[in-house]
Amino acid sequence: MTTGQWVLLLAVGLALAFAGWRAATDGRFRGRVQPLDDGSGAAGVDGSAAADTAATSVLEGTTYADQMGERATLLQFSSAFCAPCRATRRTLEEVVGLVDDVAHVEVDAESQLELVRRLGIMRTPTTLVLDGRGREVTRAAGVPTKQQVLAAIGQSSLSEQSGH
């Protein structure tokens, strides 16, 4: 084989490895920042009420602060020409239709750069799950499935009951 063929083979191999990695990680909610709180102030990250009162909403001071759900908020960062953002929007709206007291808030990342920088949003779509007080619980970059979103807000049994 010539050098050019080896380079081509290596490039294809790297592209396939990257595609496999993206398929395995895209849309997955990563780690729990803290337990999903119902707004009662029962426990913080370390289980103490003091830690709970110190945390503020990630939406505090924004025009989105009054759009939060009582139980949870699905905060989606999107951009105008993002096809995966439309799929994410449909999924999150479907979950909001299934679960009471959960809201979906979509933010145009291009027009809210300060918020994007403050929250460390690196790509669209990115979905943050916020508890009842507006604190980040977990996040996913890419398109999550309905089951992943339901599990992130602790409602995986709803997915099984609805047969989806």
PyMOL commands that set and color helices and strands:
alter all, ss='L'
color gray80, all
select helices_A, chain A and resi 3-25+49-54+65-67+83-98+113-119+146-152+156-162
alter helices_A, ss='H'
color red, helices_A
select strands_A, chain A and resi 29-30+72-78+102-108+126-131+136-141
alter strands_A, ss='S'
color yellow, strands_A
deselect
rebuild
show_as cartoon
